[in-house]
């Protein structure tokens, strides 16, 4: 059985990737997002780990039609004003990035007695999101593989998707360089 978890991605790593690809989700101080962690699920694509970013449900996602590169996360136990399951998160498959061990750390969703109430509420929400992701792991992996294939192997047939997606091959090259650099730094210290 496949187990999926949420992971934080090293912020410096994200900044380095965003320098070569505007589609890497911003954590820029200029946009007021420097304290926002980059959180996502890790899937395996062509022998590489990719992180699919998790984002909060914005109004635009509620009205947006389902797309191959966007997976909506629902809480079936709660209903919105129209009686539909409540949207509680989104996986932006088009913005997935290559990542490896030195740049990831598992998100601890354990609720501790000393957690502030807003932290407890946030962890409870993330626990619901994670349960949904675990129940839909095959869908997540299939969609990720499909988006990767469409962008990398068939870009001429998927121009709109290519424009809004990360530059996967370019990011893989940068990721390899960053990992090698980090590895060399660890050996030399």
N, C-alpha and C positions, 0 to 999 in steps of 0.2 A: 504494500500500500504506500502511495506517495504521501508524504507529509509536507505541508506548506506552512511557512511562518512569515511574519513580518520582520523586515530588517531595516536598520538605519544604514545609510550610505555616508561615508566620510565626506564632509562638506568641502574640503579642499579638492578632493577627487572630482566632485560634481563641478566645482568652479573650473578646474582644469579642462574637463570635457566640454563645458559650456563655452569655453573660449574658441573651440573649433566647430561647434554646432549650436546654432540659435534655438533648436528644438529641444535641447536638454532643459528640463524644467528649472526655472530660475530660482536661485537662493540669494540673489543679488541684494546687497545693502541699499543700492539705489532704488530698488523696488520695495524696500521695507520687509524683505523676506529673509534676512540673514539669520534669524533665529528659528526659522521654520525648518524642521528636520526633513530630510528626503527619506521617505519610508515607502517600502514596496514589498512585493513578493518576488522570490527568486525562482526562475524556471530555467530549464536547460534547453538551449537551442544550438544545434550543430556542434555539440560538445563544449559549449561555452555557457557560463552562467549569465543570465540577463535579469535585471531588476525592472519589474513593471511598477511604475509609481502609483501610489494610492493617493487619491485626492478627496477632499470633502465634497459633498453634493452641492453644487451651485444651481441656481435657478435654471440656467441654460441647459443643464443636463436633464432636468425634469421634462422639458418639452422636446428635447432632441430625440430624433428617431434612432433606433438601434443601429450601430455601425460595427463593422468587423474589428475596428481598432479601439473600441470603447466598450467596456463591460460595466454595467450598472450593478451595484451591490444593494440588495434589498433586505429589509427586516420584515419577514412574513408575519410576525406577531403584532406589528403595528400597521395601521392603515392611514393613508393621507386623507385629505378632504373629499376625494372622489371614491374612497373605499379601496383603492389600490394599495399594494404593499408599499411601505415607506422606503424611499431611497435614502440610503445611509452612507454611500460612498461610490467611488468610481475608480476603475483601473484604466489608466491611459496606456494602452498597449502600444500605440504609435510612438510614445515617448520613452519606451524601454531603453535601457542602456546596458552595455556589457560591464560586468563587474566581477571581481574575484576576492578571495578570502581576506587579503590585507585591508580591504576597504569596506567590509561589512561587519555589522554586529547585530545580533538578534535583539529584537525589542522585547523587553520584559513587561508582560501584561499582568503580572501578579499584583493584586490590589493589597497594599500594605496598610496596617492600622494608622501609620503616621502620614499617609498620603492626604493631601488637601482634597476637599470635596470636588473641586473641578478636575483634579487629576484622576480621581476615582471614576467620575462620569466619563472622562475621555478614555480611560482604560476599558470601561464597560462597553463603550461604543466600538472600540478597536477589537474587543473580544468577539462581538457580534459580527463585525466585518471579517474577522479571521475565520469564524465558523462558516460563514457563507463561502469564503474562498476555498476552504478545505472541502466543502461539499461540492464545489464546482471546479476542482483542480484540473480535471481532464479538459473541460471547456476552456479554461485559462490557457493551458499549454497548447491546445489545438489552435486557438485564436492567435496566440503569440507566434507559433510556427507559420500560420497562414499569412499574417501580416509581414513577417520577416521575408518569406518567399515572395510575396507580391511586391515588396519594396526593392529587394535585392535582385531577384531574378526576372521580374516582369515590370520594370519601372515605366516603360512606355505605355502600358495598358492601365496604369494606376497613378496617373500624374497628380491628382488631388491628394491621394494618400501619401505619395512620396513627399509632397510639399509640407505636409503637416507631421511627418514622421522624422525620427532621429535618423542621422546618416550612419546606419549600422556598421558598414564596413570601415568607414573612416574612424568611427569611435573604437572599433576593435583594435585598430592599429595604435591609436593613442593609448588605449587601455593596456595593451601589451607593453608599451614603453613605460608607462607609469608604474606598472607592476614590477618590471625589471629594475627601474630606478629605486623603488621602495625596497626591493629585495637586496640590492647592492648596498643601500644605506644601512640595512640591518646587519649585513655581514661586516661592514666596516666599523660598526660601533661596538 
